[in-house]
Amino acid sequence: MTTFKEAITATDRMPLAKVFEIFLGGAPSVRLTAYDGSSTGPENAPFQVDLKTPRGTT
């Protein structure tokens, strides 16, 4: 079961970077920048993933 600190309703959208963190179980060691403007991971990470469109998530 997944739990969240804040309730998410059908009209709310979770930032893609947050989804990435949840999927990996914490802050990643790579930098992820998503098309929705969200980002996660260290800014000086040796590897970076830049998702420019929603199609990049499929």
Biotite code that builds the C-alpha atoms (Angstrom):
import biotite.structure as struc

atoms = struc.array([
    struc.Atom([0.000, 0.000, 0.000], chain_id="A", res_id=1, res_name="MET", atom_name="CA", element="C"),
    struc.Atom([1.265, 3.452, -0.910], chain_id="A", res_id=2, res_name="THR", atom_name="CA", element="C"),
    struc.Atom([0.657, 6.330, 1.450], chain_id="A", res_id=3, res_name="THR", atom_name="CA", element="C"),
    struc.Atom([1.118, 10.045, 0.919], chain_id="A", res_id=4, res_name="PHE", atom_name="CA", element="C"),
    struc.Atom([1.563, 12.846, 3.424], chain_id="A", res_id=5, res_name="LYS", atom_name="CA", element="C"),
    struc.Atom([-0.978, 14.947, 1.556], chain_id="A", res_id=6, res_name="GLU", atom_name="CA", element="C"),
    struc.Atom([-4.218, 13.760, 0.020], chain_id="A", res_id=7, res_name="ALA", atom_name="CA", element="C"),
    struc.Atom([-4.208, 13.796, -3.770], chain_id="A", res_id=8, res_name="ILE", atom_name="CA", element="C"),
    struc.Atom([-7.504, 14.417, -5.489], chain_id="A", res_id=9, res_name="THR", atom_name="CA", element="C"),
    struc.Atom([-8.467, 13.683, -9.082], chain_id="A", res_id=10, res_name="ALA", atom_name="CA", element="C"),
    struc.Atom([-7.833, 17.318, -10.027], chain_id="A", res_id=11, res_name="THR", atom_name="CA", element="C"),
    struc.Atom([-4.331, 17.464, -8.487], chain_id="A", res_id=12, res_name="ASP", atom_name="CA", element="C"),
    struc.Atom([-1.320, 16.391, -10.474], chain_id="A", res_id=13, res_name="ARG", atom_name="CA", element="C"),
    struc.Atom([1.769, 14.977, -8.851], chain_id="A", res_id=14, res_name="MET", atom_name="CA", element="C"),
    struc.Atom([5.000, 16.344, -10.328], chain_id="A", res_id=15, res_name="PRO", atom_name="CA", element="C"),
    struc.Atom([6.807, 13.775, -12.425], chain_id="A", res_id=16, res_name="LEU", atom_name="CA", element="C"),
    struc.Atom([9.952, 14.160, -10.324], chain_id="A", res_id=17, res_name="ALA", atom_name="CA", element="C"),
    struc.Atom([7.959, 13.126, -7.228], chain_id="A", res_id=18, res_name="LYS", atom_name="CA", element="C"),
    struc.Atom([6.656, 10.045, -9.061], chain_id="A", res_id=19, res_name="VAL", atom_name="CA", element="C"),
    struc.Atom([10.266, 9.190, -9.936], chain_id="A", res_id=20, res_name="PHE", atom_name="CA", element="C"),
    struc.Atom([11.330, 9.524, -6.274], chain_id="A", res_id=21, res_name="GLU", atom_name="CA", element="C"),
    struc.Atom([8.467, 7.309, -5.080], chain_id="A", res_id=22, res_name="ILE", atom_name="CA", element="C"),
    struc.Atom([9.242, 4.708, -7.731], chain_id="A", res_id=23, res_name="PHE", atom_name="CA", element="C"),
    struc.Atom([12.918, 4.590, -6.701], chain_id="A", res_id=24, res_name="LEU", atom_name="CA", element="C"),
    struc.Atom([12.217, 4.742, -2.974], chain_id="A", res_id=25, res_name="GLY", atom_name="CA", element="C"),
    struc.Atom([13.919, 8.072, -2.294], chain_id="A", res_id=26, res_name="GLY", atom_name="CA", element="C"),
    struc.Atom([16.057, 10.750, -3.862], chain_id="A", res_id=27, res_name="ALA", atom_name="CA", element="C"),
    struc.Atom([17.945, 9.331, -6.851], chain_id="A", res_id=28, res_name="PRO", atom_name="CA", element="C"),
    struc.Atom([21.685, 9.662, -7.476], chain_id="A", res_id=29, res_name="SER", atom_name="CA", element="C"),
    struc.Atom([20.916, 10.919, -11.000], chain_id="A", res_id=30, res_name="VAL", atom_name="CA", element="C"),
    struc.Atom([19.351, 14.265, -11.926], chain_id="A", res_id=31, res_name="ARG", atom_name="CA", element="C"),
    struc.Atom([15.872, 14.129, -13.467], chain_id="A", res_id=32, res_name="LEU", atom_name="CA", element="C"),
    struc.Atom([14.339, 17.197, -15.078], chain_id="A", res_id=33, res_name="THR", atom_name="CA", element="C"),
    struc.Atom([10.820, 16.761, -16.412], chain_id="A", res_id=34, res_name="ALA", atom_name="CA", element="C"),
    struc.Atom([8.659, 18.583, -18.946], chain_id="A", res_id=35, res_name="TYR", atom_name="CA", element="C"),
    struc.Atom([6.325, 19.715, -16.148], chain_id="A", res_id=36, res_name="ASP", atom_name="CA", element="C"),
    struc.Atom([9.105, 21.837, -14.641], chain_id="A", res_id=37, res_name="GLY", atom_name="CA", element="C"),
    struc.Atom([9.855, 19.486, -11.752], chain_id="A", res_id=38, res_name="SER", atom_name="CA", element="C"),
    struc.Atom([13.294, 18.087, -10.989], chain_id="A", res_id=39, res_name="SER", atom_name="CA", element="C"),
    struc.Atom([14.960, 15.822, -8.468], chain_id="A", res_id=40, res_name="THR", atom_name="CA", element="C"),
    struc.Atom([18.416, 14.540, -7.658], chain_id="A", res_id=41, res_name="GLY", atom_name="CA", element="C"),
    struc.Atom([21.674, 16.387, -7.090], chain_id="A", res_id=42, res_name="PRO", atom_name="CA", element="C"),
    struc.Atom([22.380, 19.263, -9.487], chain_id="A", res_id=43, res_name="GLU", atom_name="CA", element="C"),
    struc.Atom([25.963, 18.072, -9.938], chain_id="A", res_id=44, res_name="ASN", atom_name="CA", element="C"),
    struc.Atom([25.029, 14.424, -10.617], chain_id="A", res_id=45, res_name="ALA", atom_name="CA", element="C"),
    struc.Atom([27.267, 12.652, -13.130], chain_id="A", res_id=46, res_name="PRO", atom_name="CA", element="C"),
    struc.Atom([24.182, 11.504, -15.075], chain_id="A", res_id=47, res_name="PHE", atom_name="CA", element="C"),
    struc.Atom([21.102, 13.498, -16.009], chain_id="A", res_id=48, res_name="GLN", atom_name="CA", element="C"),
    struc.Atom([17.767, 12.556, -17.566], chain_id="A", res_id=49, res_name="VAL", atom_name="CA", element="C"),
    struc.Atom([15.841, 15.340, -19.292], chain_id="A", res_id=50, res_name="ASP", atom_name="CA", element="C"),
    struc.Atom([12.275, 14.383, -20.222], chain_id="A", res_id=51, res_name="LEU", atom_name="CA", element="C"),
    struc.Atom([11.168, 17.041, -22.685], chain_id="A", res_id=52, res_name="LYS", atom_name="CA", element="C"),
    struc.Atom([7.692, 15.664, -23.558], chain_id="A", res_id=53, res_name="THR", atom_name="CA", element="C"),
    struc.Atom([5.129, 13.272, -22.025], chain_id="A", res_id=54, res_name="PRO", atom_name="CA", element="C"),
    struc.Atom([6.016, 10.800, -24.759], chain_id="A", res_id=55, res_name="ARG", atom_name="CA", element="C"),
    struc.Atom([9.403, 10.320, -23.063], chain_id="A", res_id=56, res_name="GLY", atom_name="CA", element="C"),
    struc.Atom([7.709, 8.538, -20.168], chain_id="A", res_id=57, res_name="THR", atom_name="CA", element="C"),
    struc.Atom([6.312, 5.712, -22.280], chain_id="A", res_id=58, res_name="THR", atom_name="CA", element="C"),
])
